[in-house]
Amino acid sequence: MGDTEVSRDLAAVDWAATPLGPPAGWPPSLRSALRIMLGSRFAMWMAWGPELTFLCNDAYRRDTLGKKYPWALGRPASEVWAEIWPDIGPRISSVIETGEATWDEALRLFLSRSGYTEETYHTFSYSPLTGDDGAIAGMLCVVSEDTDRIIAERRMTTLRDLGAPQSEAELWAAVEGALGARPDDLPFTLVYLFHADEPVLTCATGVPAGHLCTDPALWPAPDGAAHTVGGLAGLPTGAWDEPPSAARVVPLGEYGFLVAGLNRYRPFDDAYAGFVDLVAGQITARLAAARAYEAERQRAESLAELDRAKTAFFTNVSHEFRTPLTLLLGPVEDALADQARPLAAEQRSRLEVVHRNAERMLKLVNTLLDFSQLESGRLEPHREPLDLARLTADLAELFAGAAARAGLRIEVDCPPLPRTVYADRDMWAKIVLNLLSNALKFTFTGAISVRLRVVQEDVELAVTDTGVGIEPADQARLFDRFHRVHGVRARTHEGSGIGLALVAELTALHDGSVGVRSAPGQGSTFTVRIPFGDGPAFPTADSAVVPHVAGYLAEVERWVGAPATAPPPALPDLAAPRVLVVDDNADMREYIRRVLGSDYQVIEAADGVEALERLRAGSVDLMLTDVMMPNLDGFGLLAAVRADTRPGHLPIIVLSARAGDEATIEGLDAGADDYLVKPFSPRELRARVRANLEYDRIRRTRDELQRNRELLDQAQRLASVGSWELDLATGDIRGSDEFLRQFAVTSEELLDEHGRALINSRVLPADRDRVDAAIDAAVDGAALDYESRVQMADGTVRIFRTIGELERDPSGHPVRLRGANQDITEQRTAEQAIAAAAAAQEAAAREHSIADQLQRSLLPPVTLAPEHLELAAYYRPGVAGTQVGGDWYDVIELGADRTALVMGDVMGRGVQAAAVMGQLRAAVRAYARLDLPPADVLEYLDGVVRDLREDQIVTCVYAVYDPGERSLTYANAGHLPPLLLLPGAAPRPLTSSGPPLGTGPLTLAEERVELPVGALLTLYTDGLVEHRDRDIDAGIFALAALVGDLHCPLADAPDRLVAQLLPDGPDDDITLLMTRVVGEPGEEQSVIQHIPAHERAVRDARRLVDSTLRRWAAPPRVVDDMVLLVSELTANAVLHGRPPIQLRLRRTQTHVVLELHDTAPYLPRKQRPTPDDEHGRGLQLVASLCDRWGTRPTADGKAVWCMRSI
């Protein structure tokens, strides 16, 4: 029956005690059915015989039986599934009686397989099983459990039905609908929300009214984490006949918590807990969204109410402004136009400023009133027939004068239109005037064009400028109310951000549209498109310019700098303080100049950039600056001035229309000295300027006094001079404060004791006799000038110089000595340090010179010229005072045209490092003569290094070039990677490297690279690539880039590389060796031939060499000698070597090289036999016939070679 777990457990059942009896007596039909069931991977169970004995397979045991296994095997099915027998028993009976199969899909069954009654779902079929006699003897069930799928779908439906309500009321309705309609998973739910930190039941499902479980005291609020509450009786049952055994309490964020009754027929596992958390999470998210939505709705209503209040306010205040503005403009215009009583020039200038700014205010009031009427829906266009082309052209011509003064052209192209346009004349004028003033504001060179065209059934106005242009991100909001483009160059920073918005609104009232095309730095084109419109056929209205144009013209006239009409104020004294006035409003600058001009030199600037230029051009004593300006505003100007590192403090007064403590604090925090709110009176302005200049004068005086005091104190400390007086009669000494400090005594001590003895006690014993002798000599009339060492109270010793003179009485007798002591300790210490430094520098220079000469004597002059290589080298010691390392390089001929290239660096300094370098160079040459592989040479050299000193570290790279194979074999012990430049490729580092020599056990890898003709190899030390302002990796990268870009002879390359990498000179020793493979294709001839190791080997080798050399036109004497040489070497290879044997013959312009390779593991050595020695005659012949010969190891054995010049 197979080798499964169930099969083994079936074998262990006592079948004799069951209705089926021992297995030996089972009918074949039962055995066959059982075998099929046990071999299936589908979950199956079967019942056999009258008692319906239970049997199952492994899949059914694993998926369904649970704790009933293996107890169920061999028992009646009605006993195994007693809890569901009312559901499945009739189905089984029907199959047994009728022989017809049954089918059930996702049938809910409550199983007791897990220690509790469990809600499960199964899809299964019952099929009849026949016995040996053909009668129905049992039943087979094939089953698939769907519990997880059904439960998951049910829970997903619940979550989906929670929906996305907008309001809080909709949320609780959705919760009651979704959770109340499906109480299987959550038999009851309670939602508590916090009100004044107390939980209040807000929503419930599955709970009868007044049920005890609604008491919040039963459910402790979760402290940030969900928890389960059990042991409560009488909970609502929901969809079940038994109440839940537990409930889950889950927090709803900061809002409250959810209590969810748990289905007692399902295990509370991670999936169940996750479902409850998702329900709580969705309720929390929907609640937050609903409250945010409600808050936003209330905010929108508040904003709408504020907007309506604002509209009403602007409407009222605009009307209120018009009356005083009318009373301002009327009398002012009358006074300016009065020819009978003309105004004086200064008074006229003042009234013109009043008139211009009143017109500007009237323009702003009219614009605000227009917006108020637009928002209230009370502004309607008064359509009348217009000659729109003439009206537009007349409006544009009004700007021609201002544009010309700004260096711009106004180009008007408004041909007559084919039809009359019906539009509001006043609105159209405002559209044109706003577009023209906007163009003039942002255009500094070029022209402004105004074009009128018919486009389809509409009229299109296009105003194009060559100004600063508009960023794409700003174009989308250009026609929004109060939107202003920041950070662009403009003639002024003034503006309300409503001009273009008004254009869009007035165009919309004409059923038209606006647009813009622009790019930064390329200008802009604004288009307004309106329909022709319809109206009565009365004559076209006159195109006379509409009212309120004066406000626009006055504004642009001030932007472009209209000629000033005011007489200049009285000139101040040339010594008067200089005041810089920074404001983009020309009237404001002129007003301040008039107020301050009689007392101060006033300099003007239109923005922050121009102000900085004025500050750089000359000194300024005070600056007055506006806040809102183009190009660079007041705060940016403040930051730039305060960031200036030049000495001195510039007083700055900020002028701003923003009032209040917050605005004042912001200005003072930005670095201003004072903050003056517009409007201000002339008296207040003069007082603020005078007070800040006076405060600055006091501050400068204070700083000057402080500097003088510090200089005086410094001079006193530096002098350290103490004066004294010695009474020769009494021996008393009197001294100044500095003298008392120098000797650490008080004036009382000098008077109480014998002063001279006290002072002498402070002098070091070694100096006392000399001091006494000097004083005695001075009493006799000699000059007093000596130095002495004095021990201070803290134990330190100071050096003093004493200078004095003798004072005599009228009779010529000595009376007293007067003099001064000066502390010269630092001076003498400095002198000693300078002397010591000079001596050390001289010793270091001498050592450096010796080391340099030693290194140069040990480094090979590049006179070696291998036929296949071009060499160039550079060596330079570090400058005086830097470490002198043991850098070296070497070029060694190995024979057979092979060349060794060596570079190393001994860590250390001076002569010692150079001496170590010399020993290592000699050792390398000795090991190279043995023709050892590069890795072996460095490993032997490591032993030499460790024998020299324990702490000695050396880096070295050893490479061997073989022209026969056009290859380089190398090993690297901690040295910088050589750079290899192949023809047609970029330089690359040969990075294979091991540890430095002398650092411990050494095992090095050996690498081989191809080196064709033209290849360039660069070896170098760290002094070339490592610099104080560049790390070593960056230096190697820079060297590789320069090597790859060389366009000079190789002999000049090292000097050029050093000059480019180290323009300021080296910090350390530099060693550089560059090697290029030379030769032309075809100039070298070679042949390689395998020689069989038999008795004809010598003959074959001789024939090959003879024929080859004659074909190469070698001289006959050379041919004969080489034939004899190959005879000897081949015979040795056959007798003493190991096959296979390879013969290599190569001819260059100057010589012939012969090599024989075999696989013998040992190396023959050259011998010099005596004349009567019978052994070694062959090698003696070889030595006499060739110029050089030798042996070397190969990867597979050894090679014997010889060279013969042609």
Rosetta blueprint (number, residue, H / E / L):
1 M L
2 G L
3 D L
4 T L
5 E H
6 V H
7 S H
8 R H
9 D H
10 L H
11 A H
12 A L
13 V L
14 D L
15 W H
16 A H
17 A H
18 T L
19 P L
20 L L
21 G L
22 P L
23 P H
24 A H
25 G H
26 W L
27 P L
28 P H
29 S H
30 L H
31 R H
32 S H
33 A H
34 L H
35 R H
36 I H
37 M H
38 L H
39 G H
40 S L
41 R L
42 F L
43 A L
44 M E
45 W E
46 M E
47 A E
48 W E
49 G L
50 P L
51 E L
52 L L
53 T E
54 F E
55 L E
56 C E
57 N L
58 D H
59 A H
60 Y H
61 R H
62 R H
63 D H
64 T H
65 L H
66 G H
67 K H
68 K H
69 Y L
70 P L
71 W L
72 A L
73 L L
74 G L
75 R L
76 P E
77 A H
78 S H
79 E H
80 V H
81 W L
82 A H
83 E H
84 I H
85 W H
86 P H
87 D H
88 I H
89 G H
90 P H
91 R H
92 I H
93 S H
94 S H
95 V H
96 I H
97 E H
98 T H
99 G L
100 E L
101 A L
102 T E
103 W E
104 D E
105 E E
106 A E
107 L E
108 R E
109 L E
110 F E
111 L E
112 S L
113 R L
114 S L
115 G L
116 Y L
117 T L
118 E E
119 E E
120 T E
121 Y E
122 H E
123 T E
124 F E
125 S E
126 Y E
127 S E
128 P E
129 L E
130 T E
131 G L
132 D L
133 D L
134 G L
135 A L
136 I E
137 A E
138 G E
139 M E
140 L E
141 C E
142 V E
143 V E
144 S E
145 E E
146 D L
147 T H
148 D H
149 R H
150 I H
151 I H
152 A H
153 E H
154 R H
155 R H
156 M H
157 T H
158 T H
159 L H
160 R H
161 D H
162 L L
163 G L
164 A L
165 P L
166 Q L
167 S L
168 E H
169 A H
170 E H
171 L H
172 W H
173 A H
174 A H
175 V H
176 E H
177 G H
178 A H
179 L H
180 G H
181 A H
182 R L
183 P L
184 D L
185 D L
186 L L
187 P L
188 F L
189 T E
190 L E
191 V E
192 Y E
193 L E
194 F E
195 H E
196 A L
197 D L
198 E E
199 P E
200 V E
201 L E
202 T E
203 C E
204 A E
205 T E
206 G L
207 V L
208 P L
209 A L
210 G L
211 H L
212 L H
213 C H
214 T H
215 D L
216 P H
217 A H
218 L H
219 W L
220 P L
221 A L
222 P L
223 D L
224 G L
225 A L
226 A L
227 H E
228 T E
229 V E
230 G E
231 G L
232 L L
233 A L
234 G L
235 L L
236 P L
237 T L
238 G L
239 A L
240 W L
241 D L
242 E L
243 P L
244 P L
245 S L
246 A E
247 A E
248 R E
249 V E
250 V E
251 P E
252 L E
253 G L
254 E L
255 Y L
256 G E
257 F E
258 L E
259 V E
260 A E
261 G E
262 L L
263 N L
264 R L
265 Y L
266 R L
267 P L
268 F L
269 D L
270 D H
271 A H
272 Y H
273 A H
274 G H
275 F H
276 V H
277 D H
278 L H
279 V H
280 A H
281 G H
282 Q H
283 I H
284 T H
285 A H
286 R H
287 L H
288 A H
289 A H
290 A H
291 R H
292 A H
293 Y H
294 E H
295 A H
296 E H
297 R H
298 Q H
299 R H
300 A H
301 E H
302 S H
303 L H
304 A H
305 E H
306 L H
307 D H
308 R H
309 A H
310 K H
311 T H
312 A H
313 F H
314 F H
315 T H
316 N H
317 V H
318 S H
319 H H
320 E H
321 F H
322 R H
323 T H
324 P H
325 L H
326 T H
327 L H
328 L H
329 L H
330 G H
331 P H
332 V H
333 E H
334 D H
335 A H
336 L H
337 A H
338 D L
339 Q L
340 A L
341 R L
342 P L
343 L L
344 A L
345 A H
346 E H
347 Q H
348 R H
349 S H
350 R H
351 L H
352 E H
353 V H
354 V H
355 H H
356 R H
357 N H
358 A H
359 E H
360 R H
361 M H
362 L H
363 K H
364 L H
365 V H
366 N H
367 T H
368 L H
369 L H
370 D H
371 F H
372 S H
373 Q H
374 L H
375 E H
376 S H
377 G L
378 R L
379 L L
380 E L
381 P L
382 H L
383 R L
384 E E
385 P E
386 L E
387 D L
388 L H
389 A H
390 R H
391 L H
392 T H
393 A H
394 D H
395 L H
396 A H
397 E H
398 L L
399 F L
400 A H
401 G H
402 A H
403 A H
404 A H
405 R H
406 A L
407 G L
408 L L
409 R E
410 I E
411 E E
412 V E
413 D E
414 C L
415 P L
416 P L
417 L L
418 P L
419 R L
420 T L
421 V E
422 Y E
423 A E
424 D L
425 R H
426 D H
427 M H
428 W H
429 A H
430 K H
431 I H
432 V H
433 L H
434 N H
435 L H
436 L H
437 S H
438 N H
439 A H
440 L H
441 K H
442 F L
443 T L
444 F L
445 T L
446 G L
447 A E
448 I E
449 S E
450 V E
451 R E
452 L E
453 R E
454 V E
455 V E
456 Q L
457 E L
458 D E
459 V E
460 E E
461 L E
462 A E
463 V E
464 T E
465 D E
466 T L
467 G L
468 V L
469 G L
470 I L
471 E L
472 P H
473 A H
474 D H
475 Q H
476 A L
477 R L
478 L L
479 F L
480 D L
481 R L
482 F L
483 H L
484 R L
485 V L
486 H L
487 G L
488 V L
489 R L
490 A L
491 R L
492 T L
493 H L
494 E L
495 G L
496 S L
497 G L
498 I L
499 G H
500 L H
501 A H
502 L H
503 V H
504 A H
505 E H
506 L H
507 T H
508 A H
509 L H
510 H L
511 D L
512 G L
513 S E
514 V E
515 G E
516 V E
517 R E
518 S E
519 A L
520 P L
521 G L
522 Q L
523 G L
524 S E
525 T E
526 F E
527 T E
528 V E
529 R E
530 I E
531 P E
532 F L
533 G L
534 D L
535 G L
536 P L
537 A L
538 F L
539 P L
540 T L
541 A E
542 D L
543 S L
544 A L
545 V L
546 V L
547 P L
548 H L
549 V H
550 A H
551 G H
552 Y H
553 L H
554 A H
555 E H
556 V H
557 E H
558 R H
559 W H
560 V L
561 G L
562 A L
563 P L
564 A L
565 T L
566 A L
567 P L
568 P L
569 P L
570 A L
571 L L
572 P L
573 D L
574 L L
575 A L
576 A L
577 P L
578 R E
579 V E
580 L E
581 V E
582 V E
583 D L
584 D L
585 N L
586 A H
587 D H
588 M H
589 R H
590 E H
591 Y H
592 I H
593 R H
594 R H
595 V H
596 L H
597 G L
598 S L
599 D L
600 Y L
601 Q E
602 V E
603 I E
604 E E
605 A E
606 A L
607 D L
608 G H
609 V H
610 E H
611 A H
612 L H
613 E H
614 R H
615 L H
616 R H
617 A H
618 G L
619 S L
620 V L
621 D L
622 L E
623 M E
624 L E
625 T E
626 D E
627 V L
628 M L
629 M L
630 P L
631 N L
632 L L
633 D L
634 G H
635 F H
636 G H
637 L H
638 L H
639 A H
640 A H
641 V H
642 R H
643 A H
644 D L
645 T L
646 R L
647 P L
648 G L
649 H L
650 L L
651 P L
652 I E
653 I E
654 V E
655 L E
656 S E
657 A L
658 R L
659 A L
660 G L
661 D H
662 E H
663 A H
664 T H
665 I H
666 E H
667 G H
668 L H
669 D H
670 A L
671 G L
672 A L
673 D L
674 D E
675 Y E
676 L E
677 V E
678 K L
679 P L
680 F L
681 S L
682 P H
683 R H
684 E H
685 L H
686 R H
687 A H
688 R H
689 V H
690 R H
691 A H
692 N H
693 L H
694 E H
695 Y H
696 D H
697 R H
698 I H
699 R H
700 R H
701 T H
702 R H
703 D H
704 E H
705 L H
706 Q H
707 R H
708 N H
709 R H
710 E H
711 L H
712 L H
713 D H
714 Q H
715 A H
716 Q H
717 R H
718 L H
719 A H
720 S L
721 V E
722 G E
723 S E
724 W E
725 E E
726 L E
727 D E
728 L L
729 A L
730 T L
731 G L
732 D L
733 I E
734 R E
735 G E
736 S L
737 D H
738 E H
739 F H
740 L H
741 R H
742 Q H
743 F H
744 A L
745 V L
746 T L
747 S H
748 E H
749 E H
750 L H
751 L H
752 D H
753 E L
754 H L
755 G H
756 R H
757 A H
758 L H
759 I H
760 N H
761 S H
762 R H
763 V E
764 L L
765 P H
766 A H
767 D H
768 R H
769 D H
770 R H
771 V H
772 D H
773 A H
774 A H
775 I H
776 D H
777 A H
778 A H
779 V H
780 D L
781 G L
782 A L
783 A L
784 L E
785 D E
786 Y E
787 E E
788 S E
789 R E
790 V E
791 Q E
792 M L
793 A L
794 D L
795 G L
796 T L
797 V E
798 R E
799 I E
800 F E
801 R E
802 T E
803 I E
804 G E
805 E E
806 L E
807 E E
808 R E
809 D L
810 P L
811 S L
812 G L
813 H L
814 P E
815 V E
816 R E
817 L E
818 R E
819 G E
820 A E
821 N E
822 Q E
823 D E
824 I L
825 T H
826 E H
827 Q H
828 R H
829 T H
830 A H
831 E H
832 Q H
833 A H
834 I H
835 A H
836 A H
837 A H
838 A H
839 A H
840 A H
841 Q H
842 E H
843 A H
844 A H
845 A H
846 R H
847 E H
848 H H
849 S H
850 I H
851 A H
852 D H
853 Q H
854 L H
855 Q H
856 R H
857 S H
858 L H
859 L L
860 P L
861 P L
862 V L
863 T L
864 L L
865 A L
866 P L
867 E L
868 H L
869 L E
870 E E
871 L E
872 A E
873 A E
874 Y E
875 Y E
876 R E
877 P L
878 G L
879 V L
880 A L
881 G L
882 T L
883 Q L
884 V L
885 G L
886 G L
887 D L
888 W E
889 Y E
890 D E
891 V E
892 I E
893 E E
894 L E
895 G E
896 A L
897 D L
898 R E
899 T E
900 A E
901 L E
902 V E
903 M E
904 G E
905 D E
906 V E
907 M L
908 G L
909 R L
910 G H
911 V H
912 Q H
913 A H
914 A H
915 A H
916 V H
917 M H
918 G H
919 Q H
920 L H
921 R H
922 A H
923 A H
924 V H
925 R H
926 A H
927 Y H
928 A H
929 R H
930 L L
931 D L
932 L L
933 P L
934 P H
935 A H
936 D H
937 V H
938 L H
939 E H
940 Y H
941 L H
942 D H
943 G H
944 V H
945 V H
946 R H
947 D H
948 L H
949 R L
950 E L
951 D L
952 Q L
953 I L
954 V E
955 T E
956 C E
957 V E
958 Y E
959 A E
960 V E
961 Y E
962 D E
963 P L
964 G L
965 E L
966 R L
967 S E
968 L E
969 T E
970 Y E
971 A E
972 N E
973 A E
974 G L
975 H L
976 L L
977 P L
978 P L
979 L E
980 L E
981 L E
982 L L
983 P L
984 G L
985 A L
986 A L
987 P L
988 R E
989 P E
990 L L
991 T L
992 S L
993 S L
994 G E
995 P L
996 P L
997 L E
998 G L
999 T L
1000 G L
1001 P L
1002 L L
1003 T L
1004 L L
1005 A L
1006 E L
1007 E E
1008 R E
1009 V E
1010 E E
1011 L L
1012 P L
1013 V L
1014 G L
1015 A L
1016 L E
1017 L E
1018 T E
1019 L E
1020 Y E
1021 T L
1022 D H
1023 G H
1024 L H
1025 V H
1026 E L
1027 H E
1028 R L
1029 D L
1030 R E
1031 D L
1032 I H
1033 D H
1034 A H
1035 G H
1036 I H
1037 F H
1038 A H
1039 L H
1040 A H
1041 A H
1042 L H
1043 V H
1044 G H
1045 D L
1046 L L
1047 H L
1048 C L
1049 P L
1050 L H
1051 A H
1052 D H
1053 A H
1054 P H
1055 D H
1056 R H
1057 L H
1058 V H
1059 A H
1060 Q H
1061 L H
1062 L L
1063 P L
1064 D L
1065 G L
1066 P L
1067 D L
1068 D L
1069 D L
1070 I E
1071 T E
1072 L E
1073 L E
1074 M E
1075 T E
1076 R E
1077 V E
1078 V L
1079 G L
1080 E L
1081 P L
1082 G L
1083 E L
1084 E L
1085 Q E
1086 S E
1087 V E
1088 I E
1089 Q E
1090 H E
1091 I E
1092 P L
1093 A L
1094 H L
1095 E L
1096 R L
1097 A H
1098 V H
1099 R H
1100 D H
1101 A H
1102 R H
1103 R H
1104 L H
1105 V H
1106 D H
1107 S H
1108 T H
1109 L H
1110 R H
1111 R H
1112 W L
1113 A L
1114 A L
1115 P L
1116 P H
1117 R H
1118 V H
1119 V H
1120 D H
1121 D H
1122 M H
1123 V H
1124 L H
1125 L H
1126 V H
1127 S H
1128 E H
1129 L H
1130 T H
1131 A H
1132 N H
1133 A H
1134 V H
1135 L H
1136 H H
1137 G L
1138 R L
1139 P L
1140 P L
1141 I E
1142 Q E
1143 L E
1144 R E
1145 L E
1146 R E
1147 R E
1148 T L
1149 Q L
1150 T L
1151 H E
1152 V E
1153 V E
1154 L E
1155 E E
1156 L E
1157 H E
1158 D E
1159 T L
1160 A L
1161 P L
1162 Y L
1163 L L
1164 P L
1165 R L
1166 K L
1167 Q L
1168 R L
1169 P L
1170 T L
1171 P L
1172 D L
1173 D L
1174 E L
1175 H L
1176 G L
1177 R H
1178 G H
1179 L H
1180 Q H
1181 L H
1182 V H
1183 A H
1184 S H
1185 L H
1186 C L
1187 D L
1188 R E
1189 W E
1190 G E
1191 T E
1192 R E
1193 P E
1194 T L
1195 A L
1196 D L
1197 G L
1198 K E
1199 A E
1200 V E
1201 W E
1202 C E
1203 M E
1204 R E
1205 S E
1206 I L
